[in-house]
Amino acid sequence: MPLEPYQRGTSWWARGRVEYSGIPITGYYRRSTGASSEAGAWQWCREEEERQVRRHLLGEDSPITFAEAVLLYPAKPKEAGYLLKIVPEIGETPCAQITPRQVRALAQKLYPAASTDTWVRQVITPIKAVINNAHDEGKCPPIRIKGFSTAERVAQDKARNKLSRPERRPGSWEWIDQFSAHASPYLAALAEFMFETGARIGQAVALRPHDIDLKQLRVMLPASKGHPAQWVSISPEMAIKLANLPPKRPKDRRRGTIMDPRVFGYAGHNGPLKAWRTACTNAGIDYLPPHSAGRHGFYTELRVRQGLDPITAAKAGRWANPALPDRIYAHNETPDSEVRALIRTSRVHRPGRKPLKSMNGGRK
């Protein structure tokens, strides 16, 4: 039977064979089209039929394998590390034959003790990126791979006896003050800078002297997470702290070279981590990683403690979608017992409330 679409859950798949003059020229298809509508699925079927007929008649090159697709993909260093483990497993498989089920199974095989979030980040995402990049080049069909469900995440966490998404605790001014009292001036200024601006640690340590405009009370934060480099306001107090930090030229230990001057004196985002943990220990405070103390603390301070509206708080932290920081970066700090007390208080003090009648309706 010729290719035709059919609905499977919320997506559309294709089944059948590609035929030419009534004779099948491909194997049987049972594959996701990547389309969310029937019209899109039909278009995929027609394009796939044209491609296979062209290959049949003109003898076009054989289907691209995953290893060949990797060579077309401009992988970043971290992605390249993930792909080095993936290619030996499916490198010789044509991209068009790789199924979502196969990819999810591969993630569990490669990282049996990892969380489902790690499976997505280190297997599903790079495989999707490679195949869809090859599709953009006209080499193979695209692929859509769903992640893992909440039930699967909980089951894997139970199997490895470790939570994959522990509740983050945000920083506060009290935490920052105690931390700073036991940190070097550079590390203390770094922690306070991230808390005040919501900057990521990679952005903060990358700051160079010419990125600071003390007269205008602003700094040029480097690009990060798809956002362009941009000017961010700082307080007069922060400007004074930065003005009193002589720039340092850190050493690039990997290359053995001296780098250009940096505001906080660290070569990269890993540079302050050891001293950061030591400062927490010496201060006798809970260890909060830089992202929790800084970016999570920044949004929780504005949104929860100060009551700033979500649109303004998200814009200040450079989030494009205000719903995201409310979901991830705003942390509740009110004990459950106080919440219950508030519910009772609102009942007692509501206007026009009448006294409750006794259980027996007032009868003696």
C-alpha positions, 0 to 999 in steps of 0.5 A: 500500500502507498504511504499514508498518514495515521494519527498516533496520540498527538502526532501523525505517523506514516505507514505503507511502502513507496511504490513506482508503477505499482511496484514497491521500491522501499521497505515497509514504513511505520515512522513518525512524520514529525507533523502535528496535523494531518495536512503536514503528515500528507506533505511528508508522505508526498515528499518522501515518495518523491525522494525515494522515486528520485533515488530509484530512477536516478541512483542517488547516493545511499541513505546517510548514516548517523556517523555521516550526519555527525560530520555535517553537524557543527557540534559544540565541545560538550555535545561532541563528548556526548556524540563520541559515546553515541556514534559507536552504538548507532553510527552505521545505522541510516538516520531514516531507520533510527526510531524514537524508541531506539534512542530512548533505549540507547540512553538507558544503555549508555547511562544506566545509573543516570537520571532521565534528565541526563538521558535527555541532555546527553543522548536524546537532544544530541541525536535529535540535533544531528538528524534534524540538521541532516534533514535541513541539508536534505539528507534524511527525514526529520525526527521527533523524540519525546522525553521521559514521563514523570512516572519514568523519572520517579521510577529511575530515581527510585532505582538509583536511590537518588532524586534527580530534581532536588529542591533548590534553595535560593540565596538571600542577603543574609546568606550573602553577608555571612558568605562574604565575611569569610570569602576573599574580596573578589569572591565576595564581590562575585557572589553579591554581583550575581545576586544583584544582577541575576547574572550566571557565573559564566557571564560574571567571571567573563567580565573585563574592565572595559565591560564596566561603565562606572559613570553610567552605573552599568555593566555589559553582560556577555551573551548567554543562553541565546540572549545577546550581550547587553547593558545591565544596571548596577547599584552605586554600592556595587559600582564602588565594590567593582571600582575597588577591585584591581583587575587580575590576569588569570592563568589558563591552566589548560593552555598554560597561558596568561589571559587578559585581565578579568574583573573578578580574576577567574579564568572560567566558571569552574575557577571559584568553585573550590573557594566558594565551598570553603567559604561556606564551610568557614562561615558555617552556612549551608552550601549553595552553589553559585547558580542557586545563591545568585540567579535563584536568589535574585528572582526569589528576592524580587518576586517572593520577598519584595512582591515585584510583579512577574513581568518586571522581575523576568525582564530584570533577569533577562527571561523572555518568558515570564512564566519560566522564572515563576515556575523554576526560580521563584521559591516558596519560603512560607512554612505550610503551617503558616499557610494553614493559619492564613486560611483560618484567619481569612475565615474568621476575619471576613466581613459580615461573618456570622457566629457559628451555631452550636452542633445542636442548633442552639437547642437545650 
